Amino acid sequence: MKRSILITLLFFAVAANAQDTPKESYSFSLQQAIDHALQHNYTAINSGRDIEIAQQKKWETTAAGLPQINGSIDYQNNIKRQVILADFDNDGVSEPIYLGDKQSVNAKATLSQLLFDGSYIVALQASKTYLQYYKNYKQKTDNDVREMVVNAYGNVLLAEESIAILEKNKSILDKTLSDTRETFKNGLIEEENVEQLEITQASVNSNLNNARRLKDIASQMLKLTLGIDINADLQLTDKLDALTQSNLDLALAQPEFDIKNNIDYKIGQNFQDQRRLELMQQKSKALPTLSAFVNYGTFGSGHDFDFLTSKQKYYDFSLLGVSLNVPIFSSFARSARTQQAKIAYEQAKTQLTETEQRLKLQYQQAKSEYEFSVEEYATQKNSLALAEHIEGKQQIKFTEGLSTSFDFSDAQRQLYTAQQDYLQSMVDVVNKRAALEKITNGK
């Protein structure tokens, strides 16, 4: 019974402690969010670990050509020793002779050193290319993370602005609907005017609820991209309009596209270099290899296990040697492997050419989409001003009985659409700018 009470109290103590644990809270501008994600994004973290693995792989390759020391200890117990028969007296009677001692120990250490191996020289160069590949891939990951943060950050701001506008629309519409109901009760207008506004109100309420749900999802997506707990508190300090204006200010400062700075092009060059080194490695296998070794050991034997005592006698031995291996004829297997590597190298060069052309096209497309987003932003801004003006006039006419509810509802829907299009055009400016900077390897 006491044990059950103790366990129950412990459970509630742990639960209370968990509830008292404060929730993590973050506040980021867009640049701060990018900086945080580059350090804490899950993909970025593992990409950095790939570099660490590549560094260890490089040293593994280097160590293969450095001195190697190996040791061994062999213990043998001849449970049944081998016997040979010998006739010492030449009388036709053979006597058994036991070979060796019952027990023996052999300890040996060998030092070996590679003197020349063409494949090893190529492998050293390949390990550097291997490491550079993962460094470039880390940069590519960072560029992807940067773009994802910009998109996710913009989606949260879009949802927040949509909620603010929809709440404002709802407030205005609720008042208009309330006034219209009073007018209808006084018999000055028909019931369909009230019903038309109720339809619009239901649509606005539905869109508002959906915008709130989208904000929660967008916020969690941003947190995931940032590498923080999706239940943490997150406040965004930048505003959508300010971000849009800052990206518009940079429109005239767009640098020329240098394809050699593009990270995908650099990775393509890494791939081509790897294939070139693979070809060199296959060619190097036709060269001889030379290595040297020296060993030192000691040997002891006896009938009893006295190897750990001072009375045991040991006998030293040592050996110095050089090994030369010369490939002579492989039935053209080496030639076939060399031709395969040569073809793979030619494929890599073709792929790099294709990558170059594709990146040039992507740059033109990204630049065109960014320029269009800037133009579209200006268009939507003007359209919103016109829609607000039209809706304002229709509201006055409707209030004064000079316009039907259908005309007023059309003007409202046109305004609501213009509002969302304007917000989306601002997000597009930010996102398309980020996509353009990704292509040009800008930051």
C-alpha positions in Angstrom: 0.0 0.0 0.0 2.8 2.4 1.0 4.6 1.6 -2.2 1.5 2.4 -4.3 1.1 5.7 -2.6 4.8 6.5 -3.2 4.5 5.7 -6.9 1.4 7.9 -7.2 3.0 10.8 -5.5 6.1 10.4 -7.7 3.9 10.4 -10.8 2.1 13.6 -9.9 5.5 15.2 -9.0 6.9 14.4 -12.4 3.7 15.7 -14.1 3.7 18.9 -12.2 7.4 19.4 -13.0 6.6 18.9 -16.7 3.8 21.5 -16.6 6.1 24.0 -14.9 8.7 23.6 -17.7 8.6 26.9 -19.6 7.9 26.7 -23.4 10.7 27.9 -25.6 10.2 31.3 -27.2 11.8 32.8 -30.2 11.6 36.2 -32.0 13.2 36.5 -35.4 13.6 38.9 -38.3 13.9 37.2 -41.6 17.7 37.5 -41.6 17.9 36.2 -38.0 15.6 33.3 -39.0 18.0 32.4 -41.9 21.0 32.6 -39.7 19.3 30.3 -37.1 18.2 27.8 -39.7 21.7 27.5 -41.2 22.9 26.3 -37.8 19.9 24.3 -36.6 18.1 23.0 -39.6 18.1 19.2 -39.5 19.2 18.8 -43.1 22.0 21.5 -42.7 23.3 19.7 -39.6 23.6 16.4 -41.3 25.2 18.0 -44.4 27.9 19.4 -42.0 28.4 15.9 -40.7 28.9 14.6 -44.2 31.9 17.0 -44.4 33.3 15.5 -41.2 32.9 12.0 -42.6 34.7 13.1 -45.8 37.6 14.6 -43.8 38.0 11.2 -42.0 37.8 9.4 -45.3 40.5 11.6 -46.7 42.8 10.8 -43.8 42.0 7.1 -44.2 43.2 7.3 -47.8 46.3 9.2 -46.7 47.1 6.7 -44.0 47.2 3.8 -46.5 50.5 5.1 -47.8 52.1 5.8 -44.4 54.0 3.2 -42.3 51.9 0.3 -41.0 52.8 -1.7 -37.9 51.1 -5.0 -37.1 51.9 -7.5 -34.3 50.9 -11.1 -33.6 51.4 -13.6 -30.9 50.8 -17.3 -31.6 50.6 -20.0 -29.0 50.6 -23.7 -29.8 49.9 -26.7 -27.7 50.8 -29.9 -29.4 48.3 -32.2 -27.7 49.6 -35.1 -29.8 53.0 -34.4 -31.1 54.0 -35.6 -34.5 56.2 -38.7 -34.6 58.8 -40.0 -37.1 60.4 -43.4 -36.9 64.1 -43.9 -37.1 66.3 -47.0 -37.1 69.4 -45.9 -35.2 71.1 -49.4 -34.9 70.3 -50.6 -38.4 68.8 -53.7 -36.9 65.4 -53.2 -38.6 63.8 -51.9 -35.4 62.5 -48.3 -35.6 62.2 -46.1 -32.7 59.7 -43.2 -32.4 61.1 -39.6 -32.3 58.8 -36.8 -31.2 59.0 -33.6 -33.3 59.1 -30.3 -31.5 58.2 -29.3 -28.0 54.8 -29.8 -26.5 54.2 -26.0 -26.2 55.5 -23.0 -28.1 55.0 -19.2 -28.3 55.9 -17.0 -31.3 55.6 -13.2 -31.1 56.2 -11.0 -34.1 55.9 -7.3 -35.1 56.1 -6.2 -38.8 56.7 -2.7 -40.1 55.6 -2.2 -43.8 55.9 0.8 -46.0 54.4 1.5 -49.4 57.2 2.9 -51.7 55.4 3.4 -54.9 51.8 2.8 -56.1 50.2 4.8 -58.9 46.7 4.1 -57.6 47.6 5.5 -54.2 48.8 8.8 -55.7 45.5 9.1 -57.7 43.5 8.2 -54.6 45.1 11.1 -52.7 43.9 13.5 -55.4 40.4 11.8 -55.4 40.1 12.2 -51.6 40.5 16.0 -52.0 37.9 16.1 -54.7 35.6 13.9 -52.5 36.0 16.4 -49.6 35.4 19.4 -51.9 32.2 17.7 -53.2 30.7 17.6 -49.8 31.8 21.2 -49.0 30.0 22.3 -52.2 27.0 20.1 -51.3 26.9 21.8 -47.9 26.7 25.2 -49.7 23.9 23.9 -51.9 22.0 22.7 -48.8 22.5 26.1 -47.2 21.1 27.8 -50.3 18.1 25.5 -50.2 17.6 26.1 -46.6 17.8 29.9 -47.1 15.2 29.8 -49.8 12.9 27.6 -47.7 13.1 30.0 -44.8 12.3 32.9 -47.0 9.2 31.1 -48.4 8.1 29.8 -45.1 8.6 33.2 -43.4 6.6 34.9 -46.2 3.8 32.3 -45.9 3.4 33.1 -42.2 3.3 36.9 -42.9 0.8 36.3 -45.7 -1.4 34.4 -43.3 -1.1 37.1 -40.6 -2.0 39.9 -43.1 -4.9 37.9 -44.5 -6.3 37.4 -41.0 -5.9 41.1 -40.3 -7.7 42.1 -43.5 -10.4 39.5 -43.2 -11.1 40.6 -39.6 -11.3 44.2 -40.8 -13.7 43.2 -43.6 -15.8 41.2 -41.2 -16.1 44.1 -38.8 -17.2 46.4 -41.6 -19.5 43.8 -43.0 -21.1 43.0 -39.6 -21.9 46.7 -39.1 -23.3 47.0 -42.7 -25.4 43.9 -42.2 -26.7 45.1 -38.8 -27.7 48.5 -40.3 -29.3 46.7 -43.3 -31.4 44.5 -41.0 -32.7 47.6 -39.2 -33.6 49.2 -42.5 -35.4 46.0 -43.5 -37.4 46.0 -40.3 -38.5 49.5 -41.1 -39.8 48.2 -44.4 -37.5 50.4 -46.5 -35.7 47.6 -48.4 -36.4 44.1 -49.5 -35.3 41.0 -47.6 -33.0 39.8 -50.4 -30.7 42.7 -49.6 -30.2 41.2 -46.1 -29.8 37.7 -47.5 -27.2 38.8 -50.0 -25.1 40.3 -47.2 -25.5 37.2 -45.1 -24.1 35.1 -47.9 -21.1 37.4 -48.1 -20.7 37.3 -44.3 -20.7 33.5 -44.3 -18.0 33.5 -47.0 -15.9 36.0 -45.1 -16.2 34.0 -41.8 -15.3 30.8 -43.6 -12.2 32.4 -45.2 -11.2 33.9 -41.9 -11.3 30.5 -40.1 -9.4 28.9 -43.0 -6.8 31.7 -42.8 -6.3 31.1 -39.1 -5.8 27.4 -39.7 -3.3 28.1 -42.5 -1.4 30.4 -40.2 -0.9 27.6 -37.7 0.3 25.2 -40.4 2.5 27.8 -41.9 4.0 28.7 -38.5 4.7 25.0 -37.8 6.3 24.6 -41.2 8.6 27.6 -40.5 9.5 26.1 -37.1 10.4 22.8 -38.7 12.6 24.6 -41.3 14.3 26.6 -38.5 15.0 23.4 -36.6 13.0 24.3 -33.5 10.1 22.5 -31.7 6.9 23.0 -33.6 5.1 23.8 -30.3 7.5 26.6 -29.4 6.4 30.2 -29.4 7.6 32.1 -32.4 7.2 35.8 -33.2 8.2 37.4 -36.5 9.5 40.9 -36.3 9.6 41.8 -40.0 6.5 42.9 -41.8 5.4 41.8 -45.3 5.2 45.3 -46.7 8.7 46.2 -45.4 10.2 43.0 -46.8 8.6 43.7 -50.2 10.0 47.2 -50.3 13.5 46.1 -49.4 13.5 43.6 -52.2 12.2 46.2 -54.6 15.0 48.4 -53.6 17.5 45.7 -54.6 16.0 45.3 -58.1 18.5 47.6 -59.8 21.5 46.0 -58.0 21.2 42.6 -59.6 24.7 41.3 -60.5 25.5 39.7 -63.8 25.2 35.9 -63.8 28.6 34.1 -63.5 27.8 30.5 -64.0 31.1 29.5 -62.3 29.8 30.8 -59.0 26.7 28.6 -59.2 26.9 25.8 -56.7 25.2 23.3 -59.1 27.9 24.0 -61.7 30.6 23.5 -59.1 29.1 20.2 -58.1 29.0 19.2 -61.8 32.7 20.0 -62.0 33.4 17.9 -58.9 31.6 15.0 -60.6 33.7 15.5 -63.8 36.9 15.6 -61.8 35.9 12.3 -60.0 35.4 10.6 -63.3 38.7 11.9 -64.6 40.5 10.6 -61.6 38.8 7.3 -61.9 40.2 7.1 -65.5 43.7 7.9 -64.1 43.4 5.3 -61.5 42.6 2.6 -64.0 45.6 3.6 -66.1 47.8 3.6 -63.0 47.0 0.0 -62.4 49.3 -0.9 -65.3 52.2 0.4 -63.3 54.3 -1.7 -60.9 53.9 -1.4 -57.1 56.8 -1.4 -54.7 56.8 -1.9 -50.9 59.2 -2.8 -48.2 58.9 -4.5 -44.9 60.9 -5.4 -41.8 59.9 -7.6 -38.9 61.2 -8.7 -35.6 60.1 -11.5 -33.4 61.0 -14.0 -30.7 60.3 -17.7 -30.3 60.2 -19.9 -27.3 59.1 -23.5 -26.7 59.1 -26.1 -23.9 57.3 -29.1 -22.4 55.6 -27.0 -19.7 53.9 -23.6 -19.8 56.8 -21.6 -18.4 56.6 -18.7 -20.9 55.9 -16.2 -18.2 58.8 -17.2 -16.0 62.4 -16.2 -16.0 63.7 -19.7 -16.8 62.1 -19.7 -20.2 64.5 -19.2 -23.1 63.5 -17.1 -26.1 65.2 -16.9 -29.5 65.0 -13.7 -31.5 64.7 -13.4 -35.3 64.3 -10.6 -37.8 63.8 -10.1 -41.5 64.1 -7.3 -44.1 62.4 -7.5 -47.4 61.2 -5.7 -50.5 58.3 -6.6 -52.7 57.8 -5.6 -56.3 54.6 -6.4 -58.2 54.6 -5.9 -61.9 51.4 -6.3 -63.9 52.2 -8.2 -67.1 49.1 -9.6 -68.8 45.4 -9.5 -67.7 43.7 -10.8 -70.9 42.8 -7.2 -71.7 40.7 -6.9 -68.5 42.6 -3.7 -67.5 42.0 -2.3 -70.9 38.3 -2.9 -70.7 38.1 -1.2 -67.3 40.1 1.7 -68.6 37.7 2.1 -71.6 34.8 2.0 -69.2 36.3 4.8 -67.1 37.1 6.8 -70.2 33.4 6.5 -71.4 32.2 7.5 -68.0 34.5 10.6 -68.1 33.1 11.6 -71.5 29.6 11.2 -70.1 30.5 13.5 -67.1 31.8 16.2 -69.5 28.6 16.0 -71.5 26.5 16.3 -68.3 28.5 19.4 -67.3 27.8 21.0 -70.6 24.1 20.2 -70.2 24.2 21.6 -66.7 25.7 24.8 -67.9 23.0 25.3 -70.5 20.2 24.4 -68.1 21.5 26.8 -65.5 21.6 29.6 -68.0 18.0 28.9 -68.9 17.0 28.7 -65.2 18.7 32.1 -64.6 16.7 33.7 -67.5 13.5 32.2 -66.2 14.2 33.2 -62.6 15.1 36.7 -63.7 11.9 37.0 -65.8 9.7 35.7 -63.0 11.2 38.2 -60.6 10.8 41.1 -63.0 7.2 40.0 -63.5 6.6 39.8 -59.8 7.7 43.4 -59.5 5.4 44.5 -62.3 2.6 42.4 -60.9 3.0 44.0 -57.4 2.6 47.5 -59.0 -0.4 46.3 -60.9 -2.1 44.7 -57.9 -1.4 47.8 -55.8 -3.2 49.9 -58.3 -6.0 47.4 -58.7 -6.5 47.3 -54.9 -6.8 51.1 -54.8 -9.4 51.0 -57.6 -11.3 48.1 -55.9 -11.4 50.1 -52.6 -12.7 53.1 -54.4 -15.4 51.1 -56.3 -16.5 49.3 -53.1 -16.7 52.6 -51.2 -18.9 54.2 -53.8 -21.1 51.1 -54.0 -21.5 51.1 -50.2 -22.7 54.7 -50.2 -25.1 54.0 -53.0 -26.4 50.9 -51.3 -26.9 52.7 -48.0 -28.7 55.5 -49.8 -30.8 53.0 -51.7 -29.3 53.9 -55.1 -27.7 50.5 -55.7 -28.8 46.9 -55.4 -27.4 44.4 -52.9 -26.0 42.4 -55.9 -24.0 45.3 -57.1 -22.7 46.0 -53.7 -21.8 42.2 -53.2 -20.0 42.2 -56.5 -17.9 45.2 -55.4 -17.2 43.5 -52.1 -16.0 40.3 -53.7 -13.9 42.3 -56.1 -12.3 44.1 -53.2 -11.7 40.9 -51.2 -10.1 39.3 -54.3 -7.9 42.4 -54.9 -6.8 42.3 -51.3 -5.6 38.7 -51.5 -4.0 39.2 -54.9 -2.1 42.2 -53.5 -0.8 40.2 -50.5 0.2 37.4 -52.8 2.0 39.8 -55.1 4.1 41.0 -52.1 5.0 37.4 -51.2 5.9 36.7 -54.8 8.3 39.6 -54.9 10.1 38.2 -51.8 10.1 34.6 -53.0 11.1 35.3 -56.6 13.9 37.4 -55.4 15.1 34.6 -53.2 14.9 32.2 -56.1 17.0 34.5 -58.3 19.6 34.9 -55.6 19.8 31.1 -55.3 20.6 30.8 -59.0 23.3 33.5 -58.8 24.7 32.1 -55.6 23.9 35.3 -53.9 23.2 35.7 -50.1 
